[in-house]
Amino acid sequence: MTLGRYQRLIPALVVTSCLLSVLAGTSANETWVGDLNPIAAAEWDRAKARHLLERAGFGGTPEEADLFASYTPEQAVAYLVNFKGAPKSSLPPFEHSGIFEAGLDPFPASRPATTAQAEKTGEALGIKVKASGNRPQQAIVNQFFYWLRASRLETHRVAYWWANRMVSTPRPLQEKMALFWHGHFATNEEKVRDYRKMLRQLELFQREGMGNFRTLMIKVAQDPAMLAFLDAGVNVKGSPNENFAREIMELFTLGVGHYTEEDIREAARAFTGWNFVGVEFHADPSKHDDAEKTVLGNTGRFDGVQVIDLLLAQPAAPEFIAAKLYRFFVRDDISDELKVALGARLRNAKYELAPLLETLFLSKDFYADLSQGTRFKSPVEFVVSTYRKLGLAQVPGAPDFNLVTASLGQHLLYPPTVAGWSYGRSWITPSLLIERGNFALDLVFPDIEFIPEDRYPVYPTGPEIRAVHQRLRAGMDMASATKPLEAETGGDMMAMSNNVDRDEDFNTRYASYRGWQKAIERVKPIPRDLARLDLTKMILTKELTTPLAVVDYFVARFLSVPLNDTTRRQLAETFEHELGSADVLASATVLEDPLRVLLHLILSRPEYQLG
């Protein structure tokens, strides 16, 4: 059998229908659905322990499942929610590359804004306009593009750092909650354009994400990443900007239908003057509207914190937050009665999140048949859980974590909108299923032609940057080397070097090129090691003797949904054909590649997309 990139995959349309049939065929324990009463110790088993590890974390190895199965349900949940019995976290902090330079703050809104500032004041980004000669603003524009490139590359390193925490943490719920809040309070580096702010917001989610929602909401409202993302700088007295006020009501606390447009306008006034200096929150009293406002039927000289308290006092707020947590951890469907009940528990706990999480993870509803193996894994969960179940200690550098998850629809620190990602079936399309299978292929049979994005400009402007580089090194002057690609006619490119150098303030294409050069010079590279897999040792340690036993071991280790008997035997036949023998132990010296083929097939199955 060949290792063609698509040949090992069930045709995507077939996979899609298989996924839907898997979900449709799920049996439902009717007596447990919607029941918030805790599961009894006698009802606790290894399958439920694996389910808890999958949903409240990112899955685990068989040994971790055995450990959690040896606990009582209360002990298992206390370990995850309150860290009782969990090792102290020794995860390293993010290691900065040292790319930030004096003068970059405040960073202009655009390249034209940068050069306009330079023309008006004689300097920008900490660099003075050159006193004489051609392209007097070139160094300034170079610096503008440097920070755009460098901040993006450093943000990719932040995403790797976070992914490594997800893979290696002894406290997986802490990172799972950070992932939830990152989608709930979505900000994007492309608009924030400062990795430092994105990192600080992520650290806020890691630090406060399992604590008190009111505390978290206030800190997010005063977080520089959120303030930058939702245009706090133009929300001032006399000219309020409604972006944040709208999103805090619609997406962060209440949900659609529980406020009016007038409430948004009045609340926006309460947040006037909130901004940041560098990476710190700053409130400017001269820009704050201190007059009376009427929000949700309440009148007063409210500031932002007081408006947040007004929002959280609404009955819709705890129900909205509790229901969103329920959909993330339990099931997409939640009844109105259950939403009210969970909202009441969150309100009575004064917005402390741990009691609600304990309720969810101990409830019979969480372990009902309708809840197990029925949730589509997000791309990040899909990739991270694969690494954890393989027992890896860190994320491999290839396949690239950022490129893989982005191709699957979830690029960390780059959510598509302020509403975050749409979970559920949106993750599963024919093309995305092929990409998921390709990730599994690149994991077990690495792509030797892989070129990392942080060392080579592969994004949309990459061809322009590479063309400038090649032309300059061929001896062209700047004007010729920076001609648009579409301007080429196929003639002798070197002839263009005879053009007279243009008299201009700056050259944008050259600045983009120099910005990239400086960025890759300053930003530390992401380690590009491969996953060190030893599937042979994994199988020989278990003394598995038959192809079917190997299939069943892999299925039990990786899948939350069992395979039917026909599929199990087909996989065993394929493995036996690859191995050339039905005697696994006798074929130990040639076992690794057939095992990798088998693992690729299993990780590409529709059942593996469910957790």
C-alpha positions in Angstrom: 0.0 0.0 0.0 1.3 3.5 -0.8 1.4 6.4 1.7 -0.4 8.9 -0.6 -1.7 11.8 1.3 -5.4 11.1 0.6 -5.3 7.4 -0.1 -5.6 6.4 3.5 -8.7 8.5 4.1 -12.2 7.4 3.8 -13.7 9.8 1.1 -14.7 13.0 2.9 -18.4 12.8 2.1 -18.5 9.3 3.4 -16.8 10.4 6.6 -19.2 13.2 7.0 -22.2 10.8 6.7 -20.4 8.3 9.1 -20.0 11.1 11.7 -23.7 12.0 11.5 -24.6 8.3 11.8 -22.3 7.9 14.8 -24.1 10.8 16.5 -27.5 9.6 15.5 -26.9 6.1 16.7 -25.8 7.2 20.2 -28.0 5.6 22.8 -29.3 7.9 25.5 -29.6 7.1 29.2 -32.9 8.9 29.6 -32.8 8.8 33.4 -29.5 10.7 33.6 -30.1 13.4 30.9 -30.6 16.8 32.6 -29.9 15.3 36.1 -27.6 17.5 38.1 -27.4 15.1 41.0 -23.9 13.7 41.6 -22.9 10.4 40.2 -22.5 7.7 42.9 -19.2 6.0 43.6 -20.6 2.7 42.6 -21.4 4.1 39.2 -17.9 5.4 38.6 -15.6 3.4 36.3 -12.7 3.8 33.9 -14.8 4.9 31.0 -16.3 7.8 33.0 -12.8 8.7 34.2 -11.6 8.8 30.6 -14.6 11.0 29.7 -13.8 13.4 32.5 -10.2 13.7 31.4 -11.3 14.3 27.8 -13.8 17.0 28.6 -12.2 18.7 31.6 -8.8 18.5 30.0 -7.3 17.3 26.7 -7.5 13.5 27.3 -4.8 11.4 28.8 -2.8 8.2 28.6 -4.1 4.8 29.8 -2.1 5.2 32.9 -3.8 8.6 33.7 -7.2 7.0 33.1 -6.3 4.2 35.5 -5.3 6.7 38.1 -8.5 8.7 37.9 -10.5 5.5 37.8 -9.0 4.6 41.2 -10.3 7.9 42.7 -13.9 8.5 43.8 -15.8 10.9 41.6 -15.4 13.6 44.2 -11.6 13.1 44.4 -11.2 13.1 40.6 -13.2 16.3 40.2 -11.4 18.0 43.2 -8.1 17.1 41.5 -9.1 18.9 38.3 -11.1 21.8 39.7 -9.3 22.6 43.0 -6.0 20.9 42.2 -6.3 18.7 45.3 -3.6 16.1 45.0 -2.3 17.6 41.8 1.5 18.3 41.6 2.5 21.9 41.9 2.7 23.6 38.6 6.3 24.0 37.4 5.6 25.2 33.9 8.1 27.7 32.7 7.0 31.3 31.9 7.1 32.6 28.4 10.6 33.4 27.2 10.5 36.7 25.4 12.8 37.3 22.4 13.4 40.9 23.4 11.9 42.4 20.2 10.2 45.4 21.7 12.1 48.7 21.3 11.7 52.2 22.7 9.6 54.4 20.5 7.3 51.6 19.3 4.6 52.7 21.8 2.1 54.0 21.0 2.2 52.1 17.7 0.5 54.1 14.9 -2.8 52.8 13.4 -1.3 52.3 9.9 1.7 53.0 7.7 0.2 56.2 6.4 -0.4 57.4 10.0 3.2 56.6 10.7 4.6 58.6 7.8 2.2 61.4 8.4 3.5 61.7 12.0 7.1 61.7 10.7 6.3 64.4 8.2 4.6 66.5 10.9 7.0 66.1 13.8 10.2 65.0 12.1 10.2 61.5 13.7 8.1 58.4 14.4 8.6 55.1 16.2 11.6 56.6 17.9 13.5 57.3 14.7 14.2 60.7 13.2 13.6 61.6 9.6 17.0 61.5 7.7 18.4 65.1 7.3 19.1 64.8 3.6 19.3 62.4 0.7 16.8 60.0 -1.0 14.1 58.2 1.0 14.5 60.2 4.3 11.7 58.2 6.0 12.9 54.7 4.9 14.2 53.7 8.4 10.9 54.7 9.9 8.9 52.7 7.5 11.3 49.8 7.9 10.6 49.9 11.7 6.9 50.0 11.1 7.0 46.7 9.2 9.5 45.2 11.6 7.1 45.5 14.4 4.2 44.1 12.4 6.3 41.0 11.4 8.1 40.6 14.8 4.9 40.9 16.9 3.2 38.3 14.7 6.1 35.9 14.9 6.4 36.4 18.6 2.7 35.7 18.9 3.2 32.4 17.2 5.8 31.6 19.8 3.2 32.5 22.5 0.8 30.0 20.9 3.5 27.3 21.0 4.2 28.1 24.6 0.5 27.8 25.4 0.2 24.5 23.4 3.1 23.1 25.4 1.4 24.0 28.6 -1.8 22.2 27.4 0.3 19.1 26.5 2.4 18.9 29.7 0.4 20.5 32.4 -0.6 18.5 35.5 -3.6 20.9 35.8 -5.3 20.5 32.4 -8.6 22.2 33.3 -6.7 25.5 34.0 -5.6 25.5 30.3 -9.0 24.3 29.1 -10.7 27.1 30.8 -8.2 29.6 29.4 -9.1 28.2 26.0 -12.8 28.7 26.8 -12.3 32.3 27.8 -10.1 33.0 24.8 -13.1 32.2 22.6 -15.5 34.0 24.9 -13.4 37.2 25.2 -12.0 37.0 21.8 -9.2 39.4 20.7 -7.0 39.0 17.7 -3.3 40.0 17.3 -3.9 41.3 13.8 -5.8 44.2 15.3 -4.1 44.4 18.7 -0.7 44.2 17.0 1.2 43.7 20.2 2.2 40.2 21.3 2.8 41.6 24.9 -0.9 42.5 25.3 -2.0 39.2 23.9 0.3 37.3 26.2 -0.9 39.3 29.3 -4.5 38.6 28.4 -3.8 34.9 28.1 -2.0 34.9 31.4 -5.1 36.6 32.9 -7.2 33.7 31.6 -4.8 31.2 33.1 -4.6 32.9 36.4 -8.3 34.0 36.9 -10.2 31.7 34.6 -11.4 29.3 37.3 -12.0 32.0 39.9 -14.7 34.6 40.1 -16.5 35.7 36.9 -17.1 39.3 38.2 -13.4 39.7 38.9 -12.5 38.2 35.6 -15.0 40.4 33.7 -13.6 43.6 35.3 -10.0 42.7 34.6 -10.9 41.8 31.0 -12.7 45.2 30.6 -9.5 46.9 31.8 -7.2 44.6 29.8 -5.1 46.4 27.2 -5.6 43.7 24.5 -9.4 44.1 24.9 -9.2 47.9 25.0 -7.1 47.9 21.9 -9.3 45.4 20.1 -12.6 47.2 20.8 -11.3 50.8 20.1 -11.1 52.2 23.6 -8.9 55.0 22.4 -11.7 56.7 20.6 -14.3 56.1 23.4 -14.1 59.6 25.0 -16.4 62.1 26.6 -18.6 63.8 24.1 -17.9 61.1 21.5 -18.5 57.7 23.0 -17.7 54.6 20.9 -20.2 51.8 21.4 -18.1 48.8 20.4 -17.2 47.6 23.9 -20.6 48.4 25.5 -22.3 46.4 22.8 -20.0 43.4 23.0 -20.1 43.2 26.8 -23.9 43.0 26.7 -24.3 40.8 23.6 -21.3 38.4 23.9 -19.8 38.7 27.4 -22.7 38.8 29.9 -26.3 38.9 28.8 -26.8 37.6 25.3 -29.1 39.1 22.6 -32.5 40.3 23.6 -31.8 41.5 27.2 -30.9 45.1 26.5 -31.8 48.0 24.3 -29.8 50.2 21.9 -30.3 53.0 24.4 -28.7 50.8 27.1 -25.7 50.4 24.8 -25.3 54.1 24.2 -25.6 55.0 27.9 -23.2 52.2 29.0 -20.7 53.4 26.4 -20.5 56.7 28.2 -19.6 54.9 31.5 -16.5 53.3 29.8 -15.2 56.6 28.4 -11.7 57.4 29.4 -10.7 53.8 29.8 -7.5 53.1 27.8 -4.0 51.8 28.3 -0.5 53.1 28.4 2.0 50.5 27.1 0.7 47.3 28.6 -1.0 48.8 31.6 -4.6 50.0 32.1 -5.0 53.7 32.4 -8.2 55.7 33.2 -8.1 59.4 32.0 -10.6 61.4 34.2 -10.5 64.3 31.6 -12.0 61.9 29.0 -14.5 60.3 31.2 -18.2 61.2 31.1 -19.2 61.6 34.7 -22.7 62.7 34.1 -25.8 60.7 34.9 -26.6 57.7 32.7 -29.6 55.3 32.6 -28.6 51.7 32.0 -31.1 48.8 32.3 -33.6 51.0 34.2 -31.0 52.3 36.7 -29.9 55.9 36.8 -26.7 57.2 38.3 -23.2 58.7 37.5 -22.0 55.2 36.7 -18.4 54.2 35.7 -17.5 51.1 33.9 -17.2 48.8 37.0 -20.7 49.9 38.2 -22.1 49.1 34.8 -20.6 45.7 34.9 -22.3 45.2 38.3 -25.6 46.3 36.8 -25.2 43.7 34.0 -24.3 40.9 36.4 -27.3 41.7 38.6 -29.6 40.8 35.6 -31.2 37.3 35.8 -30.0 36.7 32.2 -26.3 37.1 33.1 -25.7 34.0 35.2 -27.9 31.9 32.9 -26.0 33.1 29.9 -22.5 32.3 31.4 -23.6 29.0 32.9 -25.3 27.8 29.6 -22.2 28.7 27.6 -20.0 26.7 30.0 -22.4 23.8 29.8 -22.3 23.8 26.0 -18.5 23.8 26.0 -18.1 21.0 28.5 -21.3 18.9 28.3 -23.6 19.1 25.3 -24.7 21.6 22.7 -28.4 21.2 23.7 -29.5 22.6 27.0 -33.1 22.9 28.1 -34.6 26.1 29.5 -35.1 24.5 32.8 -31.5 23.4 33.1 -30.3 26.8 32.0 -32.3 28.4 34.8 -31.1 25.8 37.4 -27.4 26.3 36.5 -27.8 30.1 36.4 -29.3 30.0 39.9 -26.3 28.0 41.2 -23.8 30.5 39.7 -25.7 33.4 41.1 -26.0 31.9 44.5 -22.3 31.2 44.4 -21.7 34.9 43.8 -20.2 34.1 40.4 -17.6 31.8 41.8 -16.9 29.4 38.9 -15.4 26.4 40.8 -18.8 25.3 42.4 -20.5 25.4 39.0 -17.7 23.4 37.4 -17.9 20.8 40.2 -21.6 20.6 39.7 -21.2 19.9 36.0 -18.4 17.4 36.3 -20.1 15.4 39.1 -23.5 15.4 37.6 -25.2 12.4 36.1 -26.0 14.5 33.1 -22.3 14.9 32.3 -21.9 11.1 32.2 -25.2 10.3 30.4 -24.8 8.4 27.2 -26.0 11.4 25.3 -23.0 13.4 26.7 -20.2 10.9 26.1 -18.4 10.8 22.7 -20.9 13.3 21.2 -18.9 16.5 21.0 -16.8 17.4 18.0 -13.2 18.2 19.1 -12.1 21.7 18.2 -8.8 21.7 16.2 -6.7 22.6 19.3 -8.4 19.9 21.3 -7.9 17.4 18.4 -4.2 18.1 18.1 -3.3 18.5 21.8 -5.3 15.4 22.8 -3.4 13.4 20.2 -0.1 14.5 21.7 -1.2 13.8 25.3 -2.6 10.4 24.4 0.7 9.5 22.7 2.5 10.5 26.0 4.5 13.3 24.4 6.1 15.8 26.8 6.0 18.7 24.4 4.5 19.9 21.1 6.7 18.8 18.1 7.9 21.6 15.8 6.7 19.7 12.8 4.0 19.4 11.8 3.8 23.1 12.8 1.1 23.6 15.5 0.0 27.0 14.3 -0.2 26.0 10.6 -2.1 22.8 11.4 -4.7 24.3 13.8 -5.1 27.3 11.4 -5.7 25.0 8.5 -8.3 23.2 10.6 -10.1 26.5 11.5 -8.7 27.5 14.9 -5.6 29.6 15.0 -4.8 30.5 18.7 -4.6 34.2 19.3 -6.3 34.8 16.0 -10.0 34.2 16.5 -12.0 35.1 13.4 -14.4 37.6 15.0 -15.1 39.2 18.4 -17.6 36.3 18.8 -14.7 33.8 18.8 -15.1 30.4 17.1 -18.3 28.6 16.3 -18.0 25.2 17.9 -19.8 21.9 17.0 -20.4 20.8 13.5 -18.7 23.8 12.0 -15.4 22.1 12.7 -16.4 19.2 10.4 -16.5 19.6 6.6 -15.2 17.3 3.9 -12.1 19.4 3.3 -11.4 19.9 7.1 -11.7 16.1 7.6 -9.0 15.6 4.9 -6.8 18.1 6.7 -7.3 16.3 10.0 -6.2 13.1 8.3 -3.2 14.9 6.9 -2.2 16.0 10.3 -2.2 12.4 11.5 -0.1 11.4 8.4 2.4 14.2 9.0 2.7 13.1 12.6 3.6 9.5 11.9 5.3 10.0 8.5 6.8 13.6 8.7 6.8 15.8 5.7 10.5 16.3 4.9 9.7 19.3 2.7 8.2 21.3 5.6 9.3 24.9 5.7 8.5 26.8 8.9 6.5 30.1 8.7 8.6 31.8 11.4 11.8 31.4 9.2 10.4 31.8 5.7 7.7 34.2 4.6 4.9 31.9 3.4 2.0 34.2 4.1 0.2 36.2 1.3 2.9 38.9 1.0 5.7 36.3 1.0 6.2 36.1 -2.7 6.8 39.9 -2.8 9.3 39.7 0.0 11.2 36.8 -1.6 11.2 38.5 -5.0 12.8 41.7 -3.5 15.4 39.5 -1.7 16.3 37.6 -4.9 16.6 40.7 -7.0 18.7 42.7 -4.6 21.1 39.8 -4.3 21.2 39.7 -8.1 22.6 43.2 -8.0 19.5 45.3 -8.8 19.0 48.8 -7.4 16.1 49.3 -4.9 13.7 50.8 -7.4 14.1 47.9 -9.8 14.1 45.2 -7.1 10.9 46.4 -5.6 8.8 46.5 -8.8 5.5 44.6 -8.3 5.6 41.0 -9.4 2.7 41.6 -11.8 4.8 44.2 -13.6 7.3 41.5 -14.8 7.0 40.7 -18.5 9.2 37.6 -18.6 12.1 39.5 -20.1 15.6 39.9 -18.8 15.1 41.1 -15.2 18.6 42.3 -14.9 17.9 44.9 -17.6 15.7 46.6 -15.1 18.7 47.5 -13.0 19.5 50.2 -15.5 16.6 52.2 -14.3 17.4 55.4 -12.5 16.8 55.2 -8.7 13.5 56.9 -7.8 13.5 60.1 -5.7 10.9 59.3 -3.0 10.3 59.5 0.7 10.4 55.8 1.2 10.0 52.5 -0.6 7.2 50.3 0.9 8.2 47.0 -0.6 11.8 47.4 0.5 10.5 48.3 4.0 8.4 45.1 4.1 11.5 43.1 3.1 13.8 44.8 5.6 11.1 44.5 8.3 11.0 40.7 7.7 14.8 40.4 7.8 15.1 42.2 11.1 12.1 40.2 12.6 13.6 36.8 11.9 17.0 38.1 13.2 15.4 39.2 16.5 12.6 36.6 17.1 13.8 33.4 18.6 13.1 30.4 16.4 10.5 27.8 17.3 12.3 24.4 18.0 11.7 22.2 15.0 12.1 18.7 16.5 9.8 15.9 15.3 7.7 13.7 17.6 9.8 10.9 18.8 7.4 8.0 18.5 8.1 4.5 19.5 4.9 2.6 18.8 6.8 -0.7 18.7 7.8 -0.3 22.4 4.2 0.7 23.2 2.9 -2.6 21.8 5.7 -4.9 22.9 5.4 -3.6 26.5 1.7 -4.7 26.5 2.7 -8.1 25.0 0.0 -7.9 22.3 0.2 -10.9 20.0 -2.5 -10.5 17.4 -3.4 -7.7 14.9 -6.9 -7.5 16.4 -5.4 -7.0 19.9 -3.2 -4.2 18.6 -6.2 -2.5 17.0 -8.3 -2.8 20.2 -5.4 -1.3 22.2 -5.1 1.7 19.9 -8.9 2.1 19.8 -9.1 2.0 23.6 -6.1 4.4 23.9 -7.3 7.0 21.4 -11.0 6.8 20.8 -13.9 7.9 22.9 -16.4 6.1 20.6 -16.0 2.4 20.1 -15.7 0.9 16.6 -18.1 -1.6 15.3 -16.8 -5.2 14.9 -16.6 -5.0 11.1 -14.4 -1.9 11.2 -12.2 -3.4 13.9 -11.6 -6.5 11.8 -10.9 -4.5 8.6 -8.3 -2.5 10.4 -6.7 -5.7 11.8 -6.6 -7.1 8.3 -5.0 -4.0 6.9 -2.4 -4.0 9.7 -1.7 -7.7 9.2 -1.2 -7.1 5.4 1.2 -4.3 6.2 3.1 -6.4 8.7 3.1 -9.5 6.5 2.3 -11.7 9.4 -0.4 -12.5 12.0 2.3 -13.0 14.7 3.0 -9.5 16.1 5.7 -10.5 18.6 7.6 -12.6 16.0 7.6 -9.5 13.7 9.0 -7.1 16.3 11.9 -5.9 14.2 9.6 -4.7 11.3 6.7 -3.5 13.5 7.1 0.3 13.5 6.0 1.3 10.1 2.9 -0.9 10.0 1.9 0.4 13.4 2.2 4.0 12.1 0.0 3.1 9.1 -2.5 1.7 11.5 -2.4 4.7 13.8 -2.9 7.1 10.9 -5.9 5.1 9.8 -7.4 5.2 13.4 -6.7 8.9 13.9 -8.4 9.6 10.5 -11.5 7.7 11.5 -14.8 9.7 12.0 -15.0 8.3 15.5 -11.7 10.1 16.5 -13.3 13.4 15.8 -15.6 13.0 18.7 -14.7 13.3 22.4 
